[in-house]
Every structure is written in structure tokens, then in C-alpha cells.
Amino acid sequence: MTTWWRRIWMLLLTIGPGIFCIGYTIGTGSVTAMLKAGSEYRMGLLWVLALSCLFSWVLMEAFGRFAVVTGSTAIRGFRENLPFGREISLLVIGGIVFAQWNSLAGILGLSSHGVFETVQLFGVGRGADPYWPVLLIAATILGAMYVVLLRGEYALFERVLLLFVSLMGLSFVISTFIVPPRLADVVGGFVPRVPDAPGAALMVAAFVGTTMAAPTFVVRPLLLKAKGWTLGDYGAQRRDALVSALLMFAISGAVMAVATGALGYTGRSVDRVLDMVEALTPLAGPFAVVIFMVGVLSAGLSSVFPILMVAPLLIGDYRRGRFESRSKLFRVLTGVACLVGLTVPILGASPVPAQILTQVFNVFVLPLVILSIAVLVNRPALMGRYRAGWLLNLGLLAAFVFSVLISLTGVLALWRALGP
């Protein structure tokens, strides 16, 4: 058994940059969106998840190919090789940091509430006011993460994320077998349709925002460079992109399936993390709840960790085109991100609606990111014989159209949700 797990661990280590991508992509935002969708629409939005993961694979391949062929990073490449490259780079950085810091606040709120509510389920602190315990839990998580960020390098970051992602995936897959959905719902989920229900359009936009997340792709070349991958690792890069996309689909689909099996057939929806905990307890007992909550907490930590780094990484990319984790800028900006992350716990906002709304912001910069990389990977002077072929270009075109449609859907959905 030890040898078997060691082989799996070594395989996962070979797709290290992909583990970062999964960490950026599948957090409590993704878990929240999948849980709410499964509880309200069963597996009806599985086709949105499938398309998002398919296009994520295309984009990871495009950005990864650009990185290993040119030796450049994304923001640096935009700045130096595109018309109005400086303006485009700054717009991408600003859009990503704004969306990710908004997501961070929701993630911390949801993760902290999840820990508090699970502890309450076992009789500890039952009936207590959640405000101060939740705030203390959030501050403790951020403090621990900040200490690791100050002391580590890329290899350590990769292994920390690998641990969180492994726990998350294993927990959700086991939970799926405990409360499985009906096979007919799984098959029917691949048929494209938007449920005729309030909030369905917002949920579709949140799905794409959390799965086709712009930082997942923009940061990828920086991570490949930090790992030392070059043109000699062209095949490894392609395998890394494919495996990452498949794992995204499997883990996110498992969360949706758990919510469908536990809540989708009862008519109940997820408005609090405790809703899911209470639904699992009579079906499978406290042990199943612990397994599921390990997955939720791991998802939160696997997203908090890279999101704290996103601003200094992108600014370092813009200035020098390399991964920097020892600079004063890195320490300052990760500290600022920690303070931003505490806003939802400090305000005492309801974590589930806050997390759904923050995920929608992620879609707005995506069309610009896709268009920019499409231009770069088609330049013979940059890519040579590795320039994009018709299949990659078709995928990029489809991803761009899809992202524009989802961005428009997100604008309309936000207008309805936040308007008078």
C-alpha cells in the first residue's frame, strides 16, 4: 500500500504547475457553486462544468506552450509583444487582482463558517454567537498561511498545495459514493439547457467564473518557469494541462453529485454550510460529515494559498518576468491580501451568497486574456513551428465566444441581483 501511494504521489508531483491551477480553480467558491447547483438543479448544469473544463484545458495548453517555447511569461509577453501591451497588461493585472481579492473574502468567510458549524454539530459551542469564533478562525488560517509564504519557495508551495488538493479530491470522491446521484440525472446533465428558475443565469456565470478563472492561465507560464520547464518539457507541459483539466472536472463534478444525492431530491437548497452538514448526518452519520468537511476546508485552503500570492506574482511578472517570493513587495502585498480576506468575517456577511457573487467577477477579464494569448501563439516570429494549429485555434475561438457570452450573462445577472 505504501508503494502504491508513493507512486500516486510521485505522479502528482510531475504535474506540479497543474496542482497550482487546481488550487486557483477549485476553492470554496467552486464548492459553493457546485453545492448550490446540485441542491437546486441536480446535475442539470453539468454541461456548463464540462465546457468550462474543456476550455480550461485549451487555455492551459496555449499558455503553457507559449511559456516553454518562448521562455517568456504571460504578462511580460503581453507587455512586449502586443499593441497597447502595457495598457493590456495593467488592465489584466487589475482585473484579476480585484476579482481574486473579492473571492478571497468570500472564501475565508465560508471556510471559517464551515469549521465553526461542524464543531457545533458535535456539541461544542452550540448556540454561541458565531461572529467572534468565525473571525478568530479566519485570522488563524490567514496567519498560518502568511508564515508559510514568508518562509517558502516554489517547491514548498507546490507540496503544500498538493497536500490540500489530494485531501480535497479524495474527500469529495468518497462522499459521492456515500450519497450518489441517479444515473439518469448524470447523463441528462450533459444536455445543454439553463433551468427556468430565478438565479440560474447567475449560477451559470459563477460556474464559469470559478472554473475558467483568468489567473489559472495567466500565472501558469510563471509557474512553469519557476519549475524550470523549457522546450524539452513540451510533452510534460501538455500532459500537465490535460490531467489538470480532468481533475478539475472530476472533483467539481463530485461536489455537485454529493449535493444532488443529499439535497437535490428533497427540495432543500444550500444557504449555509450547515445545510449540507445537516443533510449528510442522517444519511451517513458524523463520519461522512467529517470527510466532506475535510474536503471543503482543503478546497478553501488550496485557494487561499495561491490567491494571497496573485498580486505580487503578476506585478513581479510585469516588472521582471519571473517568480519572486523573497522580495519586500511580496511580503507587503500578501499582507494586504490577508487584510482584504478578513472583510467578510469582519462584516459578518452571509458567506454563501457573498461567495457566489464574488465568483461572477472572475469572468469579466477572461475574454481579454483569451484574445491576447491567441494573438501570441499565432506569431511565427515567437512560436516558430510550434505556433497554434487549426485545432488549438478552433478551441481558442470557441473559448473566446463562450467567455463573451458568459460575461454578458454575468452582467445581466448581477444587474438583476443587485438592482432595485
Buried (B, 14 or more C-beta within 10 A) or exposed (E): EEEEEEEEEEEBEEBBBBBBBBBBBBBBBBBBBBBBBBBBBBBBBBBBBBBBBBBBBBBBBBBBBBBBBBBBBBBBBBBBBBEEBEEBBBBBBEBBBBBBBBBBBBBBBBBBBBBBBBBBBEEEEEEEEBEEBBBEBBBEBBEEBBEEBEEBEBEEBBBBBBBBBBBBBBBBBBBBEBBEBBEEBBEBBEEEEBBEEEBBBBBBBBBBBBBBBBBBBBBBBBBBBBBEBBBEBBEBBBBBBBBBBEBBBBBBBBBBBBBBBBBBBEEBBBEBBBBBBBBBBEEBEEEBBBBBBBBBBBBBBBBBBBBBBBBBBBBBBBBEBEBBBEBEEBBEBBBBBBEBBBBBBBEEBBBBBBBBBBBBBBBBBBBBBBBBBBBBBBBEEBBEEBBBEEEBBEBBEBBBEBBBBBBEBBBEBBEEBEEE
